[in-house]
Amino acid sequence: MKTKPIVIAVASVILLAGIFLIIRHKDTAKPGKDEISQFLNGFNNRVKEGNTDSLLAYFDASQNIKILHRLINLLAGKSSVNGIGKANFGLTLDVDASKIKITSSELIVANIPAKFSHDSLTDRQSVLILKIHRTAANQFKILQVDARKFLADYGAYEAYVKSKTLSDKDKYSPETLAAFKTATQLKSRYDSVIWFAHVDKKVFFYVVKGKWDLDKDISRYRNINRYKDSVIEPYKMGLVDPDLKEVIPVEYDLIHNISATFPGLVEVEKDNKRGFYDLNGKIVVPVNYDQVFPIEDDINLAVLRNGSDYFYLKKDMGISEKVDIKISDFFSKIKNIGNRFDLYTNALSVVTEYNSRKENGAVYIPPSYLTDLNMIEKMKDFKNPLRKGSDDDDNGDVHEKYEVGFSGTNKEAANWLEASFYSIRDYFLGGRTEFYDKKNIVIVDKKNDRVFTQDIQVDYTPGDGTAALEGICDVNSIKVINDSLFEVKAGATLSLDLYDTTKYVDGGPYYHYLAIKDNKLVELPDNRNFGFTKYVKMDDSYLNACYTMLVGTGFFDKREKKIIDHITPEMLRYMKNEIYADYRYQFKDKRWINVFEEMASYNMGDNKSNNANVDDSLTEIDKYNISWINSRLNKPKPNTLASK
């Protein structure tokens, strides 16, 4: 699939995300179900014995061993879903009732019923899905595990058992239990007490008047804010100190974590404006500014922007007169902007908890400038050290770490544009692959004194992988096509089956085309792996690029990996036919049909026939690039003919 969203972990889900290796069918007899049943019974016997080493031997060695160990420990009853402590209930697999589907001589799918049980509680059912391949006669290995439902059900049952068997003292720290009691007292004064923050053994309470709705007021997964009161559900937020005194009045749309931006200060937002209070209730920075950028500077603490005007926040907390600067003048000084940092450390400098026995993460409302620069969403839940007995995986989006790395800066077009690249690795306690990778580009437009940001996808392989490309081919650069169109080249993991079945491109540059529309940066739609064929007329510069290629036959992990520094003729042929595939051309060669079957625009799943002729659909750029590619292949053909 060409485009896919970044996967968001759902409640209590851990997916063992092995790479789905492509199986080449052989003309051999399919295995019998009795052979598969014997294999599954042996696997189940190891589960009953709790022998993790023996269980590991049942899996294909190419899988992620760390992730695999986590699943095996669960099956063997060695650990809970978050890997801490032992399971608090029993697990049995009913392999005799398995639904077995033999899809080929080499690939088998087994759906195994699973049961979770506890002596004093009701049993619950689930299923574990194994993809098995035959390695030799009567010999099998587990190639991949689809554990999405199994582990969601596992986590839910674990939380259910804890809720019925553990006391509050088992689940919560004394500080948390005391905060629960105080929050109950405050409910006589406020409609909601939503969070409480622990600062130097003192507790501050986030209070709300009106109707507070977390999903509407702060979206966890998107940078959406409800800054202004809704006619239907108005609300305002404030902060109460340990003496139950209101240190921030209940009149704000959002109050950030204490000390998140500056030590001892609290950022607040109202009607899209930002400012700061101290913990004594004094306004340090009036809530008048559109943006606040903390900077590394000998004299100044931050740059404040109000419309097109800039001011310095000095280290003595005074605010300067208007200064004649632009964002490009101080961008490189912005705190953390050129460094690698882990937001988990910042998030837990002051632990902020939910006033909830169900939501167990530590709430992190990051500094607004990090959200403005697209480094992090408006809100994150991190692992909470004060919920000692509760399960942080209950909510499914709890994070262990959130690493941001600076990858470099490019300057283009007579120095009027500067682009910085960042790699982001997000670790979930319940994540499918333990972490998710993405990139971010921040573009500073010096001519118009503005900043644009955009997420950059890093994985274009089928399935749920989110692994970034590593090594010398992970290059990032920007090229200005015109004042409102940029070409961004960023290293990514790819999935390019070439016509030659012994060659497969699994990494290299992916081209993104970003346009400025309504003063916002948007990525133009593109289903092609070589996106430049759609948006620009090619020249020789597009032939020089670093790619990783797997060469050979059999499973991908057994093939030879090569690094190439140029587009090969095989890749050029793919590139040309990808243009036709984008218009659903009906290839006469079945190999090309197989090559493009995962392309979204080629295989739309609508059961409609593909097109025998796409001449009228080709753009002028398409036609130019087809002709240009043909000239490089030294096989001149009419512009309107695809490979036969």
C-alpha positions as CSV (number, residue, x, y, z in Angstrom):
1,M,0.0,0.0,0.0
2,K,1.5,3.4,-1.0
3,T,0.1,5.6,1.8
4,K,-1.1,4.6,5.2
5,P,-1.6,6.4,8.4
6,I,0.9,6.2,11.2
7,V,-0.5,3.4,13.4
8,I,-1.9,4.5,16.7
9,A,-1.9,1.8,19.5
10,V,-5.4,0.9,20.7
11,A,-6.3,-0.1,24.2
12,S,-4.1,-2.9,25.6
13,V,-2.7,-4.0,22.2
14,I,0.7,-5.4,21.5
15,L,1.3,-6.7,18.0
16,L,4.2,-9.0,17.3
17,A,5.1,-7.2,14.1
18,G,7.5,-9.5,12.2
19,I,8.2,-8.5,8.6
20,F,5.7,-10.4,6.4
21,L,8.1,-12.3,4.2
22,I,6.9,-13.0,0.7
23,I,6.5,-16.7,0.0
24,R,7.3,-18.0,-3.4
25,H,5.0,-20.9,-4.2
26,K,6.5,-24.2,-5.1
27,D,4.9,-27.0,-7.0
28,T,4.9,-29.4,-4.0
29,A,2.1,-31.1,-2.2
30,K,0.3,-29.2,0.5
31,P,0.9,-30.4,4.1
32,G,-2.0,-32.3,5.8
33,K,-3.9,-30.9,8.7
34,D,-2.7,-33.8,10.9
35,E,0.9,-32.5,10.4
36,I,-0.1,-29.0,11.4
37,S,-2.1,-30.3,14.4
38,Q,1.0,-32.3,15.6
39,F,3.1,-29.1,15.3
40,L,0.5,-27.0,17.2
41,N,0.2,-29.7,20.0
42,G,3.9,-29.6,20.5
43,F,3.8,-25.8,20.6
44,N,1.0,-25.9,23.2
45,N,2.8,-28.5,25.3
46,R,5.7,-26.0,25.6
47,V,3.2,-23.3,26.6
48,K,1.9,-25.5,29.4
49,E,5.4,-26.3,30.6
50,G,6.3,-22.6,30.7
51,N,9.5,-23.3,28.9
52,T,10.4,-20.1,27.1
53,D,13.5,-21.4,25.4
54,S,11.7,-24.3,23.9
55,L,8.9,-22.0,22.8
56,L,11.4,-19.7,21.1
57,A,12.6,-22.6,18.9
58,Y,9.1,-22.8,17.3
59,F,9.5,-19.3,15.7
60,D,11.4,-18.2,12.6
61,A,14.7,-16.7,13.8
62,S,14.3,-13.6,11.5
63,Q,11.7,-12.1,13.8
64,N,12.3,-9.3,16.3
65,I,13.7,-11.3,19.2
66,K,13.0,-8.7,21.9
67,I,9.3,-8.4,20.9
68,L,9.1,-12.2,20.5
69,H,10.3,-12.7,24.0
70,R,7.6,-10.4,25.3
71,L,4.9,-12.5,23.7
72,I,6.5,-15.8,24.7
73,N,6.7,-14.7,28.3
74,L,3.0,-14.0,28.3
75,L,2.2,-17.3,26.8
76,A,4.3,-19.1,29.4
77,G,2.8,-17.1,32.3
78,K,6.1,-15.5,33.1
79,S,5.1,-11.8,33.0
80,S,2.2,-9.4,32.8
81,V,1.3,-7.5,29.6
82,N,3.8,-4.7,30.5
83,G,6.6,-7.2,31.3
84,I,6.6,-6.5,35.0
85,G,5.7,-9.3,37.4
86,K,3.8,-12.5,36.7
87,A,0.4,-12.9,35.1
88,N,-2.5,-12.7,37.6
89,F,-4.7,-15.3,35.8
90,G,-4.5,-18.5,33.8
91,L,-4.2,-18.9,30.0
92,T,-5.0,-22.0,28.0
93,L,-4.9,-22.6,24.3
94,D,-7.4,-25.0,22.7
95,V,-5.3,-26.2,19.8
96,D,-7.7,-29.1,19.0
97,A,-10.4,-26.5,18.2
98,S,-8.1,-24.5,15.9
99,K,-9.3,-23.3,12.5
100,I,-6.5,-24.3,10.1
101,K,-6.3,-22.8,6.6
102,I,-3.6,-24.2,4.3
103,T,-3.1,-21.4,1.7
104,S,-0.2,-23.0,-0.2
105,S,2.4,-25.7,0.1
106,E,4.4,-23.4,2.3
107,L,2.0,-21.1,4.2
108,I,-0.6,-22.1,6.8
109,V,-2.8,-19.9,9.0
110,A,-4.0,-21.2,12.3
111,N,-6.6,-19.5,14.5
112,I,-6.2,-20.9,18.0
113,P,-8.9,-20.3,20.6
114,A,-7.6,-18.9,23.9
115,K,-9.2,-18.8,27.3
116,F,-8.3,-16.5,30.2
117,S,-9.4,-17.6,33.6
118,H,-9.3,-16.8,37.3
119,D,-10.5,-18.8,40.2
120,S,-13.0,-16.3,41.5
121,L,-13.9,-14.5,38.2
122,T,-15.7,-15.2,34.9
123,D,-13.6,-16.7,32.1
124,R,-13.1,-14.7,28.8
125,Q,-12.3,-16.0,25.3
126,S,-9.9,-14.7,22.7
127,V,-7.9,-16.0,19.7
128,L,-4.3,-16.2,18.7
129,I,-3.5,-16.2,15.0
130,L,-0.3,-17.9,13.8
131,K,1.1,-17.8,10.3
132,I,3.2,-20.9,9.8
133,H,5.5,-21.9,7.0
134,R,6.9,-25.3,6.1
135,T,10.7,-25.5,6.2
136,A,11.0,-29.2,5.1
137,A,8.9,-32.4,5.2
138,N,7.0,-32.5,8.5
139,Q,8.9,-29.5,9.7
140,F,7.4,-26.0,10.4
141,K,8.2,-22.6,11.9
142,I,5.9,-19.8,13.0
143,L,6.6,-17.0,10.5
144,Q,4.4,-14.3,12.0
145,V,1.9,-13.8,14.9
146,D,-1.2,-11.6,14.6
147,A,-1.7,-10.9,18.3
148,R,-3.8,-7.8,18.0
149,K,-7.0,-9.3,19.4
150,F,-5.3,-11.7,21.7
151,L,-3.3,-9.0,23.5
152,A,-6.1,-6.5,23.6
153,D,-8.2,-9.2,25.3
154,Y,-5.2,-10.2,27.5
155,G,-4.7,-6.6,28.7
156,A,-8.4,-6.1,29.3
157,Y,-8.7,-9.3,31.3
158,E,-5.6,-8.4,33.3
159,A,-7.1,-5.0,34.2
160,Y,-10.4,-6.7,35.0
161,V,-8.7,-9.1,37.4
162,K,-6.7,-6.2,39.1
163,S,-9.8,-4.1,39.5
164,K,-11.6,-7.0,41.3
165,T,-8.7,-8.3,43.4
166,L,-6.3,-5.4,44.3
167,S,-6.9,-2.8,46.9
168,D,-6.3,1.0,46.4
169,K,-3.1,0.7,48.5
170,D,-1.9,-2.0,46.0
171,K,-2.6,0.2,43.0
172,Y,-1.8,3.8,44.0
173,S,0.9,5.6,45.9
174,P,0.0,7.4,49.2
175,E,0.5,10.7,47.4
176,T,-2.1,9.7,44.7
177,L,-4.6,8.5,47.3
178,A,-4.3,11.8,49.3
179,A,-4.8,13.8,46.1
180,F,-8.0,11.8,45.3
181,K,-9.4,12.8,48.7
182,T,-8.5,16.5,48.2
183,A,-10.0,16.5,44.7
184,T,-13.2,15.2,46.2
185,Q,-13.4,18.2,48.5
186,L,-12.8,20.6,45.6
187,K,-15.8,19.2,43.7
188,S,-18.0,21.4,45.8
189,R,-16.4,24.4,44.2
190,Y,-15.8,23.3,40.7
191,D,-17.6,21.2,38.1
192,S,-14.5,19.0,37.5
193,V,-11.1,18.3,39.0
194,I,-9.3,16.8,36.0
195,W,-5.6,16.5,36.9
196,F,-3.3,17.0,39.8
197,A,0.5,17.8,39.7
198,H,3.1,16.8,42.2
199,V,5.7,19.6,42.8
200,D,8.3,19.2,45.6
201,K,5.9,17.0,47.6
202,K,3.1,19.5,47.1
203,V,0.0,18.9,45.0
204,F,-1.6,21.4,42.6
205,F,-5.0,20.7,41.1
206,Y,-6.3,21.5,37.6
207,V,-9.9,22.5,38.0
208,V,-12.7,23.2,35.5
209,K,-15.9,25.1,35.5
210,G,-18.3,24.1,32.8
211,K,-18.4,21.0,30.6
212,W,-15.0,19.4,30.2
213,D,-14.5,16.8,27.5
214,L,-11.0,15.5,27.0
215,D,-11.5,14.2,23.5
216,K,-13.1,17.5,22.3
217,D,-11.0,19.9,24.3
218,I,-7.6,18.2,23.6
219,S,-7.4,15.6,20.9
220,R,-4.6,13.1,21.8
221,Y,-3.9,12.1,18.2
222,R,-4.2,15.4,16.3
223,N,-3.2,19.0,17.1
224,I,-6.8,20.1,17.4
225,N,-7.7,22.6,20.1
226,R,-11.1,24.0,21.3
227,Y,-9.8,27.4,22.3
228,K,-13.0,29.2,22.4
229,D,-16.1,28.3,24.4
230,S,-18.6,26.2,22.7
231,V,-22.2,27.4,22.8
232,I,-23.3,23.9,23.8
233,E,-20.4,23.0,26.2
234,P,-18.6,26.0,27.6
235,Y,-15.7,25.4,30.0
236,K,-12.8,27.3,31.6
237,M,-9.7,25.9,33.4
238,G,-7.7,27.1,36.4
239,L,-5.1,25.9,38.9
240,V,-5.5,25.4,42.7
241,D,-2.5,25.2,45.0
242,P,-1.9,22.8,48.0
243,D,-3.7,25.3,50.3
244,L,-6.7,25.1,48.0
245,K,-6.1,28.7,46.9
246,E,-6.8,29.6,43.2
247,V,-3.3,30.6,41.9
248,I,-4.5,30.6,38.3
249,P,-8.0,31.9,37.9
250,V,-10.6,29.7,36.2
251,E,-10.7,31.6,32.9
252,Y,-8.3,29.7,30.5
253,D,-8.7,27.3,27.7
254,L,-5.6,25.2,28.6
255,I,-3.1,25.1,31.4
256,H,0.2,23.3,30.6
257,N,2.4,21.2,32.8
258,I,4.1,23.1,35.6
259,S,7.7,23.8,34.7
260,A,7.3,22.3,31.2
261,T,8.8,25.4,29.4
262,F,10.5,27.3,32.3
263,P,11.2,26.1,35.8
264,G,8.5,27.2,38.3
265,L,6.3,28.7,35.6
266,V,3.1,27.6,34.0
267,E,2.1,28.3,30.4
268,V,-1.6,29.1,29.9
269,E,-3.7,29.7,26.7
270,K,-6.7,31.7,26.1
271,D,-8.3,32.6,22.7
272,N,-5.2,31.4,20.9
273,K,-2.9,33.6,23.0
274,R,-0.2,32.4,25.4
275,G,1.3,33.6,28.6
276,F,2.8,32.5,31.9
277,Y,2.0,32.5,35.6
278,D,4.3,31.6,38.5
279,L,3.1,29.3,41.3
280,N,2.3,32.2,43.6
281,G,-0.4,33.4,41.1
282,K,1.5,36.2,39.5
283,I,1.3,36.8,35.8
284,V,4.9,36.7,34.6
285,V,4.2,37.0,30.9
286,P,0.8,38.6,29.9
287,V,-1.5,36.3,27.9
288,N,-1.1,38.4,24.8
289,Y,1.3,36.4,22.6
290,D,0.7,34.1,19.6
291,Q,3.9,32.2,20.2
292,V,6.6,31.8,22.8
293,F,10.0,30.4,21.7
294,P,12.5,29.7,24.6
295,I,16.0,30.3,23.3
296,E,19.6,29.6,24.3
297,D,21.0,33.1,24.8
298,D,23.2,34.9,27.3
299,I,20.8,37.8,27.9
300,N,17.3,36.6,26.9
301,L,15.1,33.7,27.9
302,A,12.6,33.7,25.1
303,V,11.3,35.4,22.0
304,L,7.6,36.4,22.1
305,R,5.6,36.9,18.9
306,N,2.4,39.0,18.7
307,G,1.3,39.1,15.1
308,S,4.3,40.4,13.1
309,D,5.9,42.0,16.2
310,Y,8.6,40.4,18.2
311,F,9.8,41.0,21.8
312,Y,12.4,39.4,24.1
313,L,11.6,37.9,27.4
314,K,14.7,38.7,29.4
315,K,16.2,36.5,32.1
316,D,15.1,38.9,34.8
317,M,11.5,38.3,33.5
318,G,11.2,41.8,32.0
319,I,9.8,42.2,28.5
320,S,11.7,44.3,26.0
321,E,10.3,46.9,23.6
322,K,9.5,45.7,20.1
323,V,12.7,44.4,18.4
324,D,13.4,44.3,14.6
325,I,14.0,40.6,14.1
326,K,12.5,37.7,12.1
327,I,12.1,34.1,13.0
328,S,15.1,33.2,10.8
329,D,17.3,35.3,13.0
330,F,16.7,33.2,16.2
331,F,15.4,29.9,14.9
332,S,18.8,28.1,15.4
333,K,18.7,29.4,19.1
334,I,15.4,27.8,19.9
335,K,15.7,25.4,22.8
336,N,16.4,21.8,21.8
337,I,15.9,22.7,18.1
338,G,19.4,21.4,17.1
339,N,19.7,18.6,19.6
340,R,18.6,15.1,20.3
341,F,16.3,15.0,23.4
342,D,13.8,12.6,25.1
343,L,10.6,14.3,26.2
344,Y,10.0,11.6,28.8
345,T,12.5,13.3,31.1
346,N,10.6,16.6,30.7
347,A,7.2,14.9,31.1
348,L,8.2,13.4,34.5
349,S,10.0,16.4,36.0
350,V,6.6,17.2,37.4
351,V,4.3,14.2,37.5
352,T,0.8,15.2,36.5
353,E,-1.9,12.6,37.1
354,Y,-5.5,12.0,36.0
355,N,-8.0,12.4,38.7
356,S,-9.2,8.9,37.6
357,R,-8.8,5.3,38.7
358,K,-9.1,4.2,35.0
359,E,-6.8,6.6,33.3
360,N,-3.4,5.7,34.7
361,G,-0.8,7.6,32.6
362,A,1.1,10.7,33.5
363,V,-0.4,13.7,31.6
364,Y,2.0,15.8,29.6
365,I,0.8,19.0,28.0
366,P,4.1,20.0,26.3
367,P,5.4,23.6,25.7
368,S,3.3,25.2,23.0
369,Y,6.3,25.8,20.8
370,L,7.0,22.1,20.5
371,T,3.5,21.6,19.3
372,D,3.7,24.6,16.9
373,L,6.9,23.0,15.4
374,N,5.1,19.7,15.1
375,M,7.6,17.9,17.4
376,I,4.8,16.4,19.5
377,E,1.0,16.3,19.8
378,K,-0.9,18.7,22.1
379,M,-1.0,16.0,24.7
380,K,0.8,12.7,25.6
381,D,0.3,10.1,28.3
382,F,3.6,8.8,29.8
383,K,4.3,6.0,32.1
384,N,3.2,7.1,35.6
385,P,5.6,6.1,38.4
386,L,3.0,6.8,41.1
387,R,0.5,4.2,39.9
388,K,2.5,1.3,41.3
389,G,0.0,-1.5,41.0
390,S,-2.2,-0.3,38.2
391,D,-1.7,-1.3,34.6
392,D,-0.4,1.6,32.5
393,D,-1.3,-0.4,29.4
394,D,-5.0,-0.2,30.1
395,N,-5.4,3.0,28.0
396,G,-3.3,1.8,25.1
397,D,-1.6,5.1,24.3
398,V,0.8,5.3,27.2
399,H,4.4,6.2,26.3
400,E,7.7,5.1,27.7
401,K,10.0,7.5,25.7
402,Y,9.6,10.0,23.0
403,E,12.9,10.7,21.3
404,V,13.4,13.7,18.9
405,G,16.6,13.8,16.9
406,F,17.9,16.6,14.7
407,S,19.0,15.3,11.3
408,G,20.4,18.4,9.6
409,T,19.5,21.6,7.8
410,N,19.3,22.4,4.1
411,K,19.2,25.9,2.6
412,E,17.7,26.5,-0.8
413,A,16.8,29.2,-3.4
414,A,19.3,32.0,-2.7
415,N,19.1,31.3,1.0
416,W,15.5,32.5,1.3
417,L,14.3,29.0,2.5
418,E,15.8,26.9,5.3
419,A,14.6,23.4,6.1
420,S,15.4,21.4,9.2
421,F,14.7,17.6,9.5
422,Y,13.9,15.7,12.6
423,S,13.5,12.0,13.3
424,I,11.0,11.1,15.9
425,R,10.8,7.7,17.7
426,D,7.8,7.2,19.9
427,Y,7.9,4.2,22.4
428,F,4.6,2.8,23.5
429,L,4.2,0.6,26.5
430,G,1.5,-1.3,24.5
431,G,2.9,-0.5,21.0
432,R,2.8,-3.0,18.2
433,T,6.5,-2.9,17.6
434,E,7.5,-1.1,20.8
435,F,8.2,2.1,18.9
436,Y,7.0,4.1,15.9
437,D,9.2,6.2,13.7
438,K,8.4,9.3,11.7
439,K,10.1,12.3,10.4
440,N,9.3,16.0,10.6
441,I,10.4,18.8,8.4
442,V,10.3,22.4,9.6
443,I,10.6,25.0,6.8
444,V,11.5,28.6,7.6
445,D,10.4,31.0,4.8
446,K,12.7,33.9,5.3
447,K,11.1,36.1,2.7
448,N,7.6,36.0,4.3
449,D,8.8,35.4,8.0
450,R,6.8,32.3,8.5
451,V,7.3,28.7,9.4
452,F,5.7,25.5,7.9
453,T,5.9,22.0,9.3
454,Q,5.0,18.6,7.9
455,D,5.1,15.0,9.0
456,I,7.2,12.8,6.7
457,Q,6.3,9.1,6.4
458,V,9.2,6.7,6.8
459,D,7.7,3.3,5.9
460,Y,6.1,2.3,2.6
461,T,6.0,-1.4,3.2
462,P,2.7,-3.3,3.3
463,G,1.2,-4.0,6.7
464,D,1.7,-2.3,10.0
465,G,5.4,-1.6,10.0
466,T,6.7,1.8,11.1
467,A,10.5,1.2,10.9
468,A,12.6,4.0,9.6
469,L,15.4,3.4,7.1
470,E,18.9,3.4,8.7
471,G,22.4,3.7,7.2
472,I,24.0,5.7,4.5
473,C,20.8,5.8,2.3
474,D,18.8,7.6,4.9
475,V,19.3,11.1,3.3
476,N,17.1,14.1,3.6
477,S,17.0,17.2,1.4
478,I,14.7,19.8,0.0
479,K,14.5,21.4,-3.4
480,V,12.5,24.4,-4.4
481,I,10.4,23.8,-7.6
482,N,8.8,27.3,-7.3
483,D,7.7,29.7,-4.6
484,S,4.9,27.5,-3.5
485,L,6.0,24.0,-4.4
486,F,8.8,22.1,-2.6
487,E,10.3,18.7,-3.4
488,V,11.4,16.9,-0.2
489,K,13.6,13.8,-0.5
490,A,13.7,11.6,2.6
491,G,15.0,8.2,3.2
492,A,12.3,5.5,3.9
493,T,11.8,1.8,3.9
494,L,10.3,0.7,0.6
495,S,8.7,-2.3,-1.0
496,L,9.5,-2.4,-4.7
497,D,9.2,-5.7,-6.5
498,L,11.1,-5.4,-9.7
499,Y,10.3,-7.4,-12.9
500,D,13.3,-9.6,-12.1
501,T,12.0,-11.7,-9.1
502,T,15.5,-11.9,-7.7
503,K,15.7,-8.2,-7.1
504,Y,13.8,-6.2,-4.5
505,V,14.3,-2.6,-3.4
506,D,13.7,-2.2,0.3
507,G,15.1,1.2,1.1
508,G,16.0,4.6,-0.4
509,P,14.7,8.1,-1.0
510,Y,11.0,8.8,-1.2
511,Y,10.0,12.0,-2.9
512,H,7.3,14.2,-1.3
513,Y,5.8,17.3,-3.0
514,L,4.6,20.0,-0.6
515,A,2.6,22.9,-1.8
516,I,1.6,26.1,0.0
517,K,-2.2,26.5,0.0
518,D,-4.1,29.1,2.0
519,N,-0.8,29.9,3.9
520,K,-0.5,26.2,5.0
521,L,1.8,23.4,3.8
522,V,0.0,20.4,2.3
523,E,1.4,17.3,0.7
524,L,0.2,16.6,-2.8
525,P,-1.4,13.2,-3.4
526,D,0.8,10.6,-5.0
527,N,0.6,6.9,-5.2
528,R,3.9,6.4,-7.0
529,N,7.1,5.2,-5.3
530,F,9.0,7.5,-7.7
531,G,6.8,10.5,-7.1
532,F,8.9,12.9,-9.2
533,T,7.5,11.3,-12.4
534,K,4.2,12.9,-11.5
535,Y,5.2,16.4,-10.6
536,V,8.5,17.3,-12.4
537,K,10.2,16.8,-15.7
538,M,13.1,14.5,-15.0
539,D,16.8,15.1,-15.6
540,D,19.9,13.1,-14.8
541,S,20.0,14.3,-11.2
542,Y,17.1,11.8,-10.4
543,L,19.3,8.9,-11.5
544,N,21.9,9.5,-8.7
545,A,20.5,8.2,-5.4
546,C,21.3,5.7,-2.8
547,Y,19.1,2.6,-2.5
548,T,19.3,-0.7,-0.7
549,M,18.4,-3.8,-2.7
550,L,17.9,-7.5,-1.8
551,V,19.3,-9.9,-4.3
552,G,18.6,-13.6,-4.6
553,T,15.7,-16.0,-4.0
554,G,13.8,-17.3,-1.0
555,F,13.0,-15.5,2.2
556,F,14.1,-11.9,2.4
557,D,16.3,-12.4,5.4
558,K,18.3,-14.9,3.4
559,R,19.0,-12.6,0.5
560,E,22.2,-10.6,-0.1
561,K,21.8,-6.9,0.7
562,K,23.5,-4.5,-1.7
563,I,23.8,-0.7,-1.6
564,I,23.6,1.0,-5.0
565,D,24.3,4.6,-5.8
566,H,22.1,5.0,-8.9
567,I,18.9,4.1,-10.6
568,T,19.4,0.8,-12.4
569,P,17.7,-0.1,-15.8
570,E,15.4,-2.5,-13.9
571,M,14.3,0.4,-11.7
572,L,13.8,2.6,-14.7
573,R,11.5,0.0,-16.3
574,Y,9.6,-0.1,-13.0
575,M,9.4,3.7,-12.9
576,K,8.0,3.9,-16.4
577,N,5.4,1.3,-15.9
578,E,4.4,2.8,-12.5
579,I,3.2,5.8,-14.4
580,Y,0.8,3.6,-16.4
581,A,-0.2,1.6,-13.3
582,D,-1.2,4.9,-11.7
583,Y,-4.0,5.2,-14.3
584,R,-5.0,1.5,-14.0
585,Y,-3.5,0.4,-17.2
586,Q,-4.3,-3.3,-18.1
587,F,-0.8,-4.8,-18.5
588,K,-0.6,-7.8,-20.8
589,D,2.4,-9.2,-18.8
590,K,1.2,-10.9,-15.6
591,R,4.5,-10.0,-13.9
592,W,3.7,-6.3,-14.1
593,I,0.2,-7.0,-12.7
594,N,1.8,-8.8,-9.8
595,V,4.3,-6.0,-9.3
596,F,1.7,-3.3,-8.9
597,E,-1.0,-5.2,-7.1
598,E,-0.3,-3.3,-3.9
599,M,-0.4,0.1,-5.5
600,A,-3.5,1.9,-4.2
601,S,-4.5,3.6,-7.5
602,Y,-3.9,0.4,-9.5
603,N,-5.8,-2.0,-7.3
604,M,-8.7,0.0,-5.9
605,G,-10.7,-3.0,-4.8
606,D,-13.8,-1.8,-6.7
607,N,-14.0,-4.9,-9.0
608,K,-13.9,-2.6,-12.1
609,S,-11.8,-3.6,-15.1
610,N,-8.5,-1.8,-15.7
611,N,-8.0,0.3,-18.8
612,A,-6.8,-1.1,-22.1
613,N,-5.6,2.4,-23.0
614,V,-4.7,5.3,-20.8
615,D,-3.3,7.7,-23.5
616,D,-5.9,10.4,-22.7
617,S,-5.1,10.3,-19.0
618,L,-1.4,10.9,-19.3
619,T,-0.3,14.5,-18.4
620,E,2.3,16.4,-20.3
621,I,4.8,15.7,-17.5
622,D,3.9,11.9,-17.7
623,K,4.6,11.9,-21.4
624,Y,7.8,13.8,-21.1
625,N,9.1,11.4,-18.4
626,I,8.1,8.3,-20.3
627,S,10.0,9.6,-23.3
628,W,13.0,10.6,-21.1
629,I,13.1,7.2,-19.5
630,N,12.9,5.4,-22.8
631,S,15.9,7.4,-24.0
632,R,17.9,6.3,-21.0
633,L,16.9,2.7,-21.6
634,N,18.1,3.0,-25.2
635,K,14.8,1.4,-26.3
636,P,12.9,4.2,-27.9
637,K,9.2,3.6,-28.0
638,P,6.1,5.8,-28.7
639,N,5.1,7.8,-25.7
640,T,1.8,6.1,-25.4
641,L,3.0,2.5,-25.2
642,A,3.7,0.7,-21.9
643,S,5.8,-2.4,-21.6
644,K,4.1,-5.5,-23.1
